[in-house]
């Protein structure tokens, strides 16, 4: 197995990791860096559970090779709260009741964070479109959308 | 009451929308699911060789090449584990023995040092099959012409409330014979007869199934699994592996969605089987999304023939259901789904004459198991649409017709049991009002047609007759409370609700109660399974009893120390107070160390441990031929849903304008969590109604991915959903509560089908009501070009 050494920033920390060429960013985060908050729901870029920010953009980390991440800046769900204080999106979605089983939640938090970065005052429809790739089977999405809307007001 | 602390008016945690006690972990990514557990470098990875044939005999299996592959630790096949297992009817084995019965059935498995090697090893296993004629249709499967899928059905263990027919593919035939339908049809002024087909669907938890198993040198096994049923798994897997229940420990971290799929035993037995052959090595199996779609449980398909009639005054006189369930290759769980649909087959209607045949048929399709409200969505899809048409035929407004025929307290229901108090009339009123059902509204565009639909439902917990719950309550030196329980947090919020109940029963603040997790069969008290919407009611009763027991112990200690009567004492916000002497003392320390007697007279009390258990003891079996008996179920939760929709005439796409769902929850312990369950369940039901179908062609699932098997996404849910709930207390529920987790997805297909009919006059024969299907039906009807 061919390995490659990459250096990247993950949640504000500089990490140097030896990764096999076929390792995905998702596998690297979970297996090499023990950042298990990012979830694997399909390994095919279809469910959004593994969404992370890569250079500020939400990506399905199961569809990105770790070797492509040389020099990249990655933010995972573990990087959203600072010093134990929840981010606005985390706080608002929690308060709105937008969390049930919690398995889609990490990816949902990241997609919503990315949305509010680029569009601080989204409409309901813009919120729904921003999380179209994040499947949730529990909540029916109502409270997630409401939470993101509330986060925008905070 | 003496000082300020106890004078604070305690706000009851019951009925309060307190924040979930697992939410911080879940939004920060620190919540632990099974795939997040770390096992170090010794971890072995499992891969499963699965049947490529829907029905075939296994002539030979050669694993020698696989065993020689470097990195392979163990290879197992069916002959290593011949014990039959199952939750109800023991008709399956961990791996196929001499015969495969569906595409995807485990035939062999490998544990190796990497996933890649395990997969490669599976490719090296040589299996010789003799392909047999397969059964892909339940009605054909039930006929004498069909080849037998389980020739040994007569030898299988079966509980005495299931009725298999050896020598056929029928593994359960549940009957209702109540009154005289033949005579009643003659009294009917109006009769509707319809056939509906409800396709197989899948639960689609976002977390697929996963389990890790390890057996130690002395033969004790531990399984870590994403599980709704750690105790049932302990029992079933222990029997299958010939170890004792005490030697099998199941640890169940948080579950990333279950909906019934993680109940009973499915893939968890595979790493367990492998682990018996490599003691000391943990073996891990995570299902891929593709495997999740068809190799574990699915919701079985149904073809149902419904006939219903009423007199000229609109009183429903008779109902006949003939239901053929395409239950798949094993019906170990599904046989009870069929039974549940049978004993609830009247729906929430008062009907004097009922004839039901609910027939569980083996087919060479994926295995049907429990799916959120099992049997009920399928049943109600038939009866609620037929009754919708009957109302119209008889010239009645549909709301009036439903209210006139709905079940009432004191009615003798379909199985002969007397109906308890419940608020179905209020549920119907709530929904009718919310979507302005009686108001005919114009479509918002000339390209659309508009319609409204409504449907009612009921569902009882469908379980074995004696499913038990238990709980313990302990306190630490700080006076805070830990609740031990064995029910599982699947997202429904049960850990939160149990903390609320313990706080209320003990007299402490909600914030001061912790749940002892993860559920671990070695330490946690017994719970049958987290299924059937039974935890709030059943485990709630156990937790309440355990907290009350701890409270009694505490008050006895304090009463003795203070030389007072326990009846004069109370616990308020974690402080013991005397209403007589106005003395008070915090729980801290006294719950561990007790209290000193006066004058150096020693000590009273000691560590407090409250215990509680609950099990319904009044369930009886039903008569084999008539389905009648004193009490088939514990209780029914009832409800109603309605939709106001528009259909695009050019595309057939359905747009929901507004929807409403109202259920009688007895008592909402946490109203916002209740609403969250209703919203999520409604959308899961709507998703199944609009999009979902496991497309089976010759036993092959042709759409096992999220691209081809679509579930509802956020933009699909761009409508207001009103969820006003009703609270008519349940007599034996904690604070009057009864379950509501499954119910919201039960009437949704029927309500949407009725709305489509209202908009177009077209009655489709089954979901999914895809744009294509709706468009083509409108085209055929001349409604669009």
Interface residues (C-beta under 8 A of the other chain):
Chain A: X30 X34 X35 X36 X37 X38 X39 X40 X41 X42 X43 X44 X46 X47 X49 X76 X77 X78 X80 X81 X86 X90 X91 X93 X94 X95 X97 X99 X100 X101 X102 X103 X104 X105 X106 X109 X124 X125 X127 X128 X129 X131 X132 X133 X134 X135 X136 X137 X138 X139 X140 X141 X142 X143 X144 X145
Chain B: X19 X20 X22 X23 X24 X25 X26 X27 X28 X29 X30 X31 X32 X33 X35 X36 X38 X203 X204 X205 X206 X207 X208 X254 X255 X256 X257 X258 X259 X288 X289 X490 X491 X492 X493 X672 X673 X675 X676 X679 X680 X681 X682 X683 X684 X705 X706 X707 X711 X712 X713 X714 X715 X717 X718 X721
